[in-house]
Amino acid sequence: MLSNLRPVRFALLSAFALMLAACSPASSKTVSPSHEEESVTFVEQDSICVTNLLRCVLQKNFSLLHTDFSLLQKFLFVAQNFEGKPYVEKTLEVNAPDEKLVVNTRGLDCTTFVDQALALALTAERGDSTFESFCHQLTRLRYHEGKIDGYASRRHYFLDLVQCTNDEGKRILLPVDDKRAVRRDVTLSFMSTHPEAYQQLSSSPETVAAIRDVEQSLGNISVSLFPKTDKSLFLKSSSPIRDGDVLALVTQVKGLDVSHLGIAFWKDGELHMLHASSVAKQVISDERTLYSYLQGRKSCPGILVYRIQSEK
């Protein structure tokens, strides 16, 4: 019986690999002219990558390889597909001063890496494989109430992103807590107090005021900080963190919440981070343990951990 299944499994794996190849860096030889449809900026390569990835996840026969393909696994799976993609900053500012949804799967920073992977996983979880549905999910994640209405309507802070809700009004990302975590209060103000650091704010007092309103509406936010000094939180035998959890590196900078984002994965019983690295200049599965990585970041006292929630 097993010998009869081998050709079928090989064929499935071959087809699966071919679909993934359309999204791989090696296949990115040409870039089509930019498209703008319903306030979305992208190139054809982006829409092909998105739809191919979604189809891969939704293949019914994929369950032969993953009998329990959870939302967390979907999230980690699509995120891993971005490995090797170049690190590129400010891709969301290409339309400035106008604000449009930007889909860029060819170059990512730590935030667009995470939010696009989240949108892909959520779209697949709903059983959809269209580029339009992906854009809908990404818009809902990236903009307040899922509506694009200028620069201030974008969720610029991670602690604003986690306020995002699904169609039923439930949070899409929920915090992972632990008795070893410490409470930390965060008040956001960095953007409105440093407008010179942002192209859209430096010459627009009206937009600065709108950003300040958003910051004040979020108020004083209490979070669960996993201190970087507690190694037990970074060992699989004693940690509440799962593969596919979102990791947010907290910063000591006044008025700012986090300085970097990534996705958790376990290797040999120790926690690692999949992230768009500005040092490596690409998306990497970091060989360093997260515990070791954090010890080298003096301005980071620890991490916040959030878990994507299924809508089913």
Secondary structure, DSSP 4 states (H G I P E B T S, - for coil): -HHHHHHHHHHHHHHHHHHHHTTSGGG----PPPEEETTEEE-HHHHHHHHHHHHHHH-GGGGGT-TT--HHHHHHHHHHTTTTPBB-S-GGGTTTTS--EE--SSSB-HHHHHHHHHHHHHHHHTT---HHHHHHHHHHHHBGGG---SGGGB--SHHHHTT-B-TTS-BSEEE---TT-EEEEEE--HHHH-GGGSTTTTT-HHHHHHHHHHHHHH-EEEEEEEETT-GGGGBGGG----TT-EEEEE--STT--EEEEEEEEEETTEEEEEEEETTTTEEEE-SS-HHHHHHT-TT--EEEEEEE----
